[in-house]
């Protein structure tokens, strides 16, 4: 598994993984990693939106709606997509706010 593409990229380039740990990445390499993170986060959020739609269409008897809310998952997915967009725009403060919204929205999961 990967953390929004970071681990996967490090597996392809073990030397870069060491450089990340030592803080020796160039500005261009750092920006490339952040763009990859934003894009992968957006893609993961899009998949969560699809899952939330499937959960919403499922019979209510199949879900413990007190714990698992399809609306909560959908809200978390939208917040993650917003955070990804903000990361790509380098709006870090707003991205952190959206990540907090996603965290609160998905507590049941």
C-alpha positions in Angstrom: 0.0 0.0 0.0 1.0 3.6 -0.4 0.4 6.9 1.3 -1.2 8.8 -1.7 1.6 7.7 -4.0 4.6 8.7 -1.7 5.5 5.2 -0.7 5.1 3.9 -4.2 7.4 6.5 -5.6 10.0 5.7 -2.9 9.8 2.0 -3.7 10.6 2.8 -7.3 13.5 4.9 -6.2 15.1 3.6 -3.0 17.7 6.3 -3.1 15.0 9.0 -3.1 13.5 7.4 0.0 16.7 7.9 1.8 16.9 11.5 0.6 13.4 12.2 1.8 14.3 10.9 5.3 17.4 13.1 5.3 15.6 16.2 4.0 17.9 16.5 0.9 15.3 16.8 -1.8 15.6 19.7 -4.2 12.7 22.2 -4.4 11.7 20.7 -7.8 11.6 17.1 -6.4 9.6 18.3 -3.4 7.1 20.0 -5.6 6.8 16.9 -7.8 6.0 14.8 -4.7 3.4 17.3 -3.5 1.7 17.4 -6.9 1.7 13.6 -6.9 0.2 13.6 -3.4 -2.5 16.0 -4.5 -3.4 14.1 -7.6 -3.5 10.7 -5.8 -5.6 12.2 -2.9 -8.1 13.5 -5.5 -8.3 10.1 -7.2 -8.9 8.4 -3.8 -11.5 10.9 -2.8 -13.3 10.3 -6.1 -13.4 6.5 -5.4 -14.8 7.3 -1.9 -17.6 9.3 -3.5 -18.5 6.3 -5.6 -18.5 4.0 -2.5 -20.7 6.5 -0.6 -23.2 6.4 -3.5 -23.2 2.6 -3.4 -23.8 2.7 0.4 -26.6 5.2 0.0 -28.3 2.8 -2.5 -27.9 -0.2 -0.2 -30.8 -1.4 1.9 -30.8 0.3 5.3 -31.0 -3.0 7.0 -27.5 -3.8 5.6 -26.0 -0.8 7.3 -25.6 0.3 10.9 -26.7 3.9 10.1 -25.8 5.0 13.7 -22.1 4.2 12.9 -21.7 4.3 9.2 -23.4 7.2 7.4 -23.1 7.3 3.6 -23.6 11.0 3.8 -20.7 11.3 6.2 -18.5 9.3 3.9 -19.6 11.5 0.9 -18.9 14.7 2.9 -15.4 13.3 3.8 -14.8 12.5 0.1 -15.8 16.0 -1.0 -13.5 17.5 1.7 -10.6 15.3 0.5 -11.2 16.4 -3.1 -11.3 20.0 -2.0 -8.1 19.5 0.0 -6.4 17.9 -3.0 -7.4 20.9 -5.2 -6.0 23.3 -2.6 -2.8 21.3 -2.3 -2.3 21.6 -6.1 -3.0 25.4 -5.8 -0.5 25.5 -2.9 -3.1 26.8 -0.5 -1.8 24.8 2.5 -3.9 26.4 5.3 -7.2 25.8 3.5 -6.0 22.2 2.6 -5.4 21.5 6.3 -8.9 22.8 7.1 -10.5 20.5 4.5 -8.5 17.5 5.9 -9.9 18.3 9.3 -13.4 18.3 7.9 -12.7 15.0 6.2 -11.5 13.5 9.5 -14.5 14.6 11.4 -16.9 13.5 8.7 -15.5 10.0 8.5 -15.2 9.2 12.2 -17.6 6.3 12.0 -15.5 4.6 9.4 
